[in-house]
Amino acid sequence: MEILRLRNYPGDSMSLGAVNSTVIKTSYVDPPRRLDYWRDMISSTFVALDCDAPKRREFSGSLETSALKDVQFSTVVSDAQHVVRSRRRIRQAPDDCFLVSIQCRGMGTVTQEDRIAELGVGDFAIYDASQPYELRFWEPFEQLVLRLPRHYFSHRIACPERLTAIAFRSSKGPVSIVSNFISHLYHQLHGLDHASTAAVHQALVDLLIAALAGTSTRGVFTSNQLVMRQRIKSFVEMRLSDPCLNCTLVSEAHGISVRYLNKLFENDEVSLSEWMWARRLDRARVSIESSQTTGQSITQIAYDWGFKDPAHFSRAFKARYGESPSAYRRGPK
């Protein structure tokens, strides 16, 4: 179980400041042992955890960890997986800290205390290591995870436990500021000198606490609601080519009203209907990129992805990508 440690290596730009790094990769071990190795490494880095992944020939993951005083930063890049912090694991290895996950790529969920936070790129959520939680990722992803002592939260926020598993959206101004600051700080850690670490550390804690303080818990999904949302999105993805796909068809297929369907997605940046069209356009764009090989016409691609009118498809495509489908296929001049 080899671990690469970057420590004051001459000429290495990552070791110019006061911060050391540890890099872990599953490629260090043989393929059959990689998931077990990964499970051991994330448990030793964060808290004691169980981890499972879809059955595949190989599992791939990498983990880079640095620290700013008592705040640990970790970048996790991995295949799909399901992570559980169970009561059994808590009894085996108690840990009194909070974790903050910022989604950098892909999507994921954080579940704790019957709350579930869906995270898209730029969103973040906090969770309490002293209580059970679950993390789920259905596709390859990247997260920046911070590990902070509990007292930073408990001394300045009343009942910080009520804020766990709530999605802090990057579309909201303060959250975007926090996410961008933390990401930028992480990438600059190795350039910090000893004299500035205390001030930067304080700024980090103050900004994070400011974003969390006064947060409303309204609109938080229950487990059943999130399961329904996932079913609906999977249903839509499998039927994007159906020109009859709309909110009425989706609601009838799931035995719910259109009103409740819209309520499930009311906190998203776009409506479910708009998301359907965006996914169709995304799929069509991929088909156009490969059309010189497949020989498909743009009109056929439009029909294949549920568009009834090629002219409407062309207008929608240009509105989303800034150029017509034919110009997109030709590529840069």
N, C-alpha and C positions, 0 to 999 in steps of 0.2 A: 504494500500500500504506500507507494511513493507519494510524497507531497513536495511540490516545488515551493520553496520559500525564497522570497525576494528580500534580501537584507543587505543594504549598504554596498551594493555592487557597483564598482567604479564605472561611470558612464551610463548607468541605467537610470533613465529619467524618472522612473517610479520610486527611486530611493533618495531623491535629493532633499526631502524634507524630514519631518520628525515621525513619519508614519511608515510602518512596515506592512507588507502584504503576504498573504498565503493564497496560493492558487492550487485548486484541486480539479482534476479531470478524470472522468471515468475511462478515458483512453489509456490511463496508466496501468489498467489491469485487463485481464483476458475478458472477452465478451460475456461468458457465462457468469462471471463474478461481478459484473458492473452494477447491477441494481443493488446487490447486498453492500457493495462498497459505497455506493451513493447513499444508501440508508444510514450507514455508519457515519459518513462524513457530514451529512446535514444534521444528524443528532448531536455530533460533537461540536458543530458550529453554532447551532441555534439552541434547541432544547431536545430532550429525548422524544423521538418520533417514530411512528411506523409509516412506511411508504410502499405503495404498490403502483404498478404501471401496466398499461395494456400489453398483452402478449406479443412480443416482437423478437426478431432475431437478435437485435442488439439494443441496448439502452444507452443513451448519450446524455451527459450532463457535465456542467463545469461550474465551479464556485470560486469566486475571488473575494477575499475578506480583508478589510482594513479597519482601523479604529481611530477615532478622534477622542482622546481621553477615554471616558467610560461608555462612549457610544460606538457600537460596532456597525460597520457598513458591510453588506455582502451583496454581490451581484450573482444572481442565480440564472443560468441559461440551461434549459433542460427540455427533454421530451415530455409528453403528456404524463401526468401522474396524479395520484390521490394520496395526500399526506394527512395523518391523523395524530393528534396529541390526545391520548386517552387518559382516563383516570388512573389506569394501571401504570402508564408511563410517568404520570405526575407523582404517584406514590414512590416510584423507583428513583426519580430524579426531580425533586421539587426545584422550581426556579421562579423567582419573584421579579419578573420583568415584563415589559410590554414590547411587542414587535409591531413595526410599521412596514407594510408592503406597498411599494409603488410599482404599478404595472408599466413596464417599458415596451413590451411586445406581446402580442397574443391576448388572450382573455383568461380570467380565473375567478374563483369565488372563495370567499372567506366565510365560514359558518361558526358562530359561537352564540350560546345562550338563545337558541331558537331564532337568531337573526342571520340573514344571509346577505352578503355584499357582493354584487357582481362588479368586477373591475375591468374596465377597458383601459386603453393606453392613456397614461397620465393620471389615472385615478389612484387613490390610495385608501387603505383601511388599516385600523389598528386591531390587535387582539392580545389577550391576556394569557401569558404562559402558565399562570397558576390555575387556569380552568381549561377544560377540554375544548379543542377546536379542530376544524377540518379545513384543508385547502384542496381545491380541485382545479385541474387544468386539463382541458379536453384536446389541446393541441400544443405543439412546441411553444415555449414562452420565455420571456425574460422579465425578471423582477429585480428591483433594488430594495433590499430589506434592511431596516434599521432595528437594532436591539438596544433598548434603553432601560435603565433601572426604574423600578416602579415609582420611586419617590418624586421623579420629575413630573409625573402626572398627578399623583395623589396629593401632593402639597399645594397644587395650584388649580386643580379642577375638582369640583364636587362630584363624587361617584364616577370616576373615569370609566368604570366597568360598563356604564350605560352607553358608552360610545363605541364599544367593540362591534366588529362586523357591520359597520355602516360605511357605505361607499361615499367617499369625499370626491366629488366630480371635478375633473380638470376643466370642465366648461365654466365652472364658477371661479371668479377672479382670484379670491384668496387662495384657493386650492392650487390653482395654476402657479401662483407665485411660490407657494411652498414646494410643490413638486419640482419646479425648475431650479429653485435655490438648492434643494437637497441634491439633485442630480449634478448640478454644476459644482457644488462643493465636493461631492464624491470624486469627480474627475480631477479636482485640484488638490486633493488631500496631500499628495506626495510633493507638492510644491510649497506646503506650509512650513514656516520655520517655528521653532519652539516658542518664540516670543508672541506669536499671533494665535496659537492654538486655543488659549483660554477664551479670548474674545470671540473667536469664530464659533467655538463650542457653545458659548452663552447665546450667541445670535441664533444658532440652530435650534436650541431648546426653546427660546422665546418665540420664535416664529412658528414652530410646530404647535406649541401650547396655544398661541393666539388663534390658529386655524381651528383647533378643536373646541376651544371655550365657547360656550353658548350654543353649541350645535343642537338642532332639533332632531328628535328621533322619529318624527312623522315620516310616513312613506317608506319605512323599512320593510322589506319583504319577509314574509314568513316562509318556512320551508316548503309548504304546499304551493304557495304562489310561485316560488322560484322553479320548482319542478314543472309546474304548468307552463311557465315561460320557456323553459328549455324544450319541452315537448313541442310547443308551438313553433319555436324557431327551427327545430329539426324537421317538423312537418313541412314548413315553408321551404326550407332548403331542398327537400326531396321533390318538391312540386313546382319549382321555379319555371319549368318549361310549360306548365299548364296555363294557357291563356285565360282560363276561367278562375284562376286563383285570385281571391280577394278576401277581405275581412269577413264577409258573410260566410263564405265557404269554410274558412278557418274556424270560426265560432261554432258552426254547425257540426264540424268534424270533432270538436272537443266538448260538445254539450254545454256550451256557455253562451251568454248573450253577447252581441257585438259591443254593448255598453261595458260589460265586465272585461271583455277582451281589450278594449281601449284603455280601461283603467289599469290593467296589468302593465301597460307600456307607457303610461302617462308621464312618468318621470324620465323617460329616455329623451335624448336630444331630438330625435325625429319620431314620427308616428310609425306604427307597425306597417301601414300601407306604404309610407315613404321608404321604409327600410326594405320592403319587398322589391320595390322598383330599383333601389340602389344595388341590391344583391343581384338582380337580373342584369343590370348594366355592368356590374363587376364581372359576372360570368361571360357576358357577351364580349367584353373587352379582351378577356383571356382567349376566347375563340377567335377573335379578330387577329390577335397576335400570332396565332398558329395557322391562320387561314391560307397563307401562301404555301404551307405544306399540305394542309388538308384539302385545299381547293374549294372550300365553302365560299359562297357569295355572301355579301353583307346582308342581303335580303333574307337568305336562308338562315343566317345566324340570328337575325331579329326574330323570325318565326320560331326558331328552336328555343329561344329563351322567353317565350310567352308574349311577345309584342305582336299585336294584330295588324299594326299599320307601320310599314317601314319608314314612312316620313316622320311619324311620331317618334319612332326609335332614334332616327337621326337627330332630331331636335333635342331629345332627352340626353343622348350621348354627348352632343356638343355642349349642352349646359353643364354636364358633370365633368367632362374632361377637357373642355376648351377647344376642341376641334371636331370636325365631322368624322364618322367612322372610316370613310375612305382616306381622308388625310392622315388619320391615326395609323392606318395600315401601311401607308407609304413611308411613314417614319420621318425623322428629321431630314430636311433638305440639305 
